Amino acid sequence: GQNTKVLKSTKTDISIYKNLWETISNGKNWTGEFHNVKKSGESFWESAVIAPVKDSNNNIINYIAVKQDITKQKKAELSIKKHAKDLEESRELSRTFSESSFDSLLLFKEGKCIGQNKTAEQMFGFTKGQALNRPGPEWMIEEDREMVKSKMDNQDPGPYYTTALRADGTTFPCKVKARMTFFQGEKIRVTSITDISKEHEAEKKLKISEERYRSLIQDSKSIMI
């Protein structure tokens, strides 16, 4: 055992010391852990049992401590917790994607991409590395970027229409919808990008058909006259 004066540590919460001294001052044994720092600056963990030493009249005259270095156990414990946290974050990210009803998804934090699903990767052609930290407006053609930035800054859920820019420089018309949610305790923007090329093509064909129809009607009127 040793005198408790050597136990004070800059890494141990003050509330632990308060509980320690309240316990041993009342003549009881205290059991707990300390996060200490060696003179070299290296930190380490100790478990400790501290007990008051009493004289024949039951007065406390000193304190003794029995300690054990538990640094390895603590590091293993912290490693397990970190892996568990990483796993939960991965699951949370998966839930964020799966809970959304959109096919092609981009996640943005503070205006920059932090993730994309497989459909978005195939649609735009950006690898994971290319997609990460790519500003939201840069997923669209230059002429539309100011508008897209404004939508993102104002947390506009849409839908709105713009022209997307693929990694190879080609473009396609798209519909954008978004919603704000929380991921790892922080607010992010989940954005859906829907390729509406087929709809545009169908609208063009319909417009041509309508023009032809109007032309035929006009020609028919001319013949009747």
N, C-alpha and C positions, 0 to 999 in steps of 0.2 A: 504494500500500500504506500501512498504518498500524500502529502499535503495538497489540498484542493486548490491552492493558489496557482499551481502550474496548469490548471485545466482551462483557464479562460481562453477563448478563441474568437477571432474576428469573423469566422464563418458560421458560428452557431447562433441561432436566433436568441435574442435577449429574453424572450418568454420562457425558453428552456431553463436559463439561469435563474429566472425568477421562481419557477416551479421547484428547481433544485434546492435553492436556499430556503424556501418556505418549508419544504419537506424535511430536510436535515435539521433545520433550526427547531423543529417540533419533535426532534429525537427519533425520527423515522429514517429508514434506509431509502435511498433514491436509486432507481435503475433507469438508464437511458443511453442516448448516443450523442457523441460530439463530432463535429466536423472541424478538425484542427489543421493548423499550418505549421510545418517544420521551419527551422531557421533558414533552410535552403529555399524556402518559398513553396515547397511541394505540399500539397494538401493530402490529408489522410483522415480516415474515419476510425473512431474508437467506440466500443461499447463500454459502459462503466457502471460499477455499483459503488455508491458512496454512502458511507455510514458514519454516524457520529460516535466519538469515543467519550465515554462517561467516567467520572470518578466514582468513588465509593458512595458519594452523596447523590448520585444520579445527575450530576451537573455535567454539561457538555464541555469538554476541555480541548477537544481537537476533532479532526475528521480524517478518515482514511478512504482511499479510493483504490479499487481493483479494476484495472482496465485491460482491454483486449483489442488489438488491431483488427478491424473488420473491413479494411479497405478493399480487399479482393472480393469479398461478398457483396459489398456496396456497389462496386463497379459492375459486377455481374447483374445485380438487381437493376441498376440504372440502364444497363444495356438491354435487358429484357423489356423494361418499360419503354425505352426508345423504339425498339422493334414493334412493340404493341401499338405505340402511338403512330408509327409509320404505316402499319397495317390498317389501323382505323382510318387514317387520312386517305389511304388508297381506296378503302371501302366507301368513305364519304364522297370521294371524287366520283366513284362509280355510281353511287346513288344519285349524285347531282346530275349525272348524264342520263341515267335510266328514268329518273322521275320526270324529266322533261319530255314533252310529246313531239319534239322536233327531230327530224332525221339527221340533219347536218348541224353540228354544234361547235361553237367556239366559246371559250371562257375567257373573260377579260377582268383584270384587276388593275385599277388605276389607269385604265385606257390601253393596257398592254395584254397580249394574249398569254395565258398561263396553261392552256390546254385545248386540244381539239379531239373530236372523235374520229373514227375510221372513215366515216362518210365524208367529213370535211377534208380529211387528208386526200381522199380520192377525188373529191370535187375540185380542190384548189391545186393539188400537186405539191404542197409544201411538206417537207419532212417534219418530224417533231422538233428537231433542232432549229429549222428555219421558221417554224411557226411561233416558237416561244419568244416572248418579248416583242413580237411584231405589233406595232400600234394598230388599233382598230381601223382607222381611216385608210391605212395602206392596203387593206384587203379589197379596196374598191378603186375604181379608176380615178385619176387625179382630179377630174372635173367635179366629182361628187364628194371628195374628201372633207371639205369644209362643212357640208351638210351632214355627213355622217358623224363628224366630230361633235357638232352641235347636238345631234340626237343622243350621242353617248353622254355628253356633259350634262344634259338635261334629264338623263335616265328615261328617255322616251321609249315606251314599250313597242311602239309601232302598231300595226305593220306599216312599213314604208318601202318604196321601190328604188332601186339603184342598179348600177352595173358593176359586177364583181370582176376582179382581176386575178387570173390564174398565175401560177409560178412561171409558166412558159410564155406569158405575155398576152395570151388570148383572153377574151372577155365573155361574159354571159349575163343576161338580165336576171335579176333575183329579187325575191321578196324577203325582207328582214323583219324578224320579230325578236323581242328580247324581254327578259325579266330579271329583276334583282333578287339575289338570294345570298345565303351565308355559307362560306366554306372556310373551315379552320378558324372560325370566329371572326372572319372578315367578310365584308361585302364584296360580292363579285357580280358581274353581268353575264348571264347565260344568253347567248345569241344564236338564233336559228337563221341559217341562210338557205333559202329554197330556190333552186334553179327553175326559172319559169320560161325557159327557152321554148318549150313545146307550146305553152299557152300563147306566147308571143307569135309563134308561127301560125297557130290556129287563128289568132286574131287577124293576122295579115291575110290569110286565106279567106276569112269571112269578109274582110273589108273589100278584097278584090271581087268576091262573089256579089257583094252588095252593089259595088260600082258597075259591074257587068249587068246586073239586074236593072239598075236605074237607066243604064245606057239602052238596054233593050226596050224598056218602057218608053223612053224618049223617042227611040226610032219608030216604035209602033205608033206613037201619037203623030209623028211626022208623016207616016204612010197614010194614016187615016185622014189627015188633013188634005 
